[in-house]
Amino acid sequence: MEKPILLFDGVCNVCNASVDFVLKHDKSKTIMFASLQSEKGKTLLKEHQLNVEELSTVVLIHQKKAYVKSSAVIKTAMIMGFPWNLSVIFFIVPNFLRDYLYSKFAANRYRWFGKKETCRMPTPEEKQRFI
C-alpha cells in the first residue's frame, strides 16, 4: 500500500508549522511530504486533475484519492491516530461550510503569518519523509 502524501505550500509559514506538527505527532511515520511547488507536487496535482497554479490549499493523496482543503486536514489527522483521529467528528459539518472557513483562513495566511522566500528544506532527520 502506498503511503499518504501531504502536499503543502512550501513558502507558507502556517503550512510549514503544520508539517512540523505532523512530523512530530505522526507516530507511525506513514505520512510523506512534498511541496506544491516541487516537481513531484506538480506531477501529483496533474495526476489528480488539480490546478497546478492553485497554491491556497493543502492536498492529501491517500489511497489513490486527492483530498483538498478541510477534508485534507481532517483525513491527515485521522491517519495520525489517537487523539488526532477524533477530528473525524468534523465531517458532520457540511463540506461547503468547512471549506468556506478554510478558504477564508487560507486567503489571509500570508498577511497574518508571513511567508518564506524559498521552500522549506527538510532536516537530515526528516529527509526520508520528503519526496
N, C-alpha and C positions, 0 to 999 in steps of 0.2 A: 504494500500500500504506500502511495506517495505521501510525503509529509505535507502538512498545510504550509502555504507560503503567504506571508503578510507583506503586501506592497504598501509602502508609505512614502510620503513626501520627504525626501532626504534633506531638504533645507529648512523644513518647518521645525521650530523648537518644541512645539507641543507633540508633534509626531515622533520626534527623536526621544522625548521623555517617555512617550508611550512604548516605544521599542525597548527602552531601558527597563520599564516596568515589566513588560512581557518576558524579557530575558531573565529578570530576577525571579519572577513568580511562576514561570512555566517549568515546573519541577521535572517533568518528563523530557524536556528539551526537544519537543517534537516540532515546534513552530520554527520555520525558516523565514528569512527576511530578504527583501530586495527593495531598493528604492524605485519609485515610479519612474524616475529619470534614467535609470540604468537600462542597458540593452536588454537584459533579462526581464526587467519590469515591463518595458515597452512590448517585448515579444509576448509575454503573458497577457497583457491587456488586449493586444490584437487577436490572440487566440480565443479570447472570450468576448470578442466584439465590443470592447470598451474603448472609449475615446482616449487615445494616447496623449492628447494635449490636455486632458482633464486631470488636474493635479489637486483638486479640492476634496478628495475623498481617500479614505483608506480602502484597500481591496484585500479580501481574503480569498485565496484559491484553495478550495478544500473539496476533496472527493469529486474532482473534475467540474466543480461549480464555482462561479465567482459570486462572492457576497460583497456588497458595497455599503458605504455609509454606516448607519446604525446597526444593520444586520451583520456587517463585518466585525464590528466591535463586540457585539453580543456573542457571535459564534466563536470569536477568538477567546473570549473569557470562558466560554463553555469548554473549549479544548484544554484550557489551562488547569481544569479540575477544581476541586473544592478549595476555598469557598467561592471562587470566581464564577464557577459554573451555575451558581444560584442566579446569575444575571438572566438566565433563561426566562425568568418571570417577566422581563421587559418585552418579550414577544407578545404579551397580552395587549400592549399599547399598539394601536394601529400603525402600520408601517409609514403611512403618509405623515403622521404626527411625529413619529420618531425621526424620520428623515428631514422633516421641516426644521426641527430643533437642531439636528446635526448640521444641516446646511447653514443655518444662521451662525452657529459657532464657527464652522469652517471658514465662512466668508470673512470673519473678523480675527482669525487666529494670528495672522502676521502682525496686525495692528496691536493686538493685546499682548502677544508673547514674543514677537520678533521672529526673525529668520536668519539662517546662516548664509554665508557667501558661497559655500560649497556643500556638497552632500556629506552626510555622516560617514566616517570611516570606522569600521569595527576595530576593536582592540584585538591583539593577538589571541586572547582567550575566546573572543566572540566569533572569530573569523570562520570557523566551521559551520556556523549557523546562518551565514550570509551567502547568497548565491549571486 
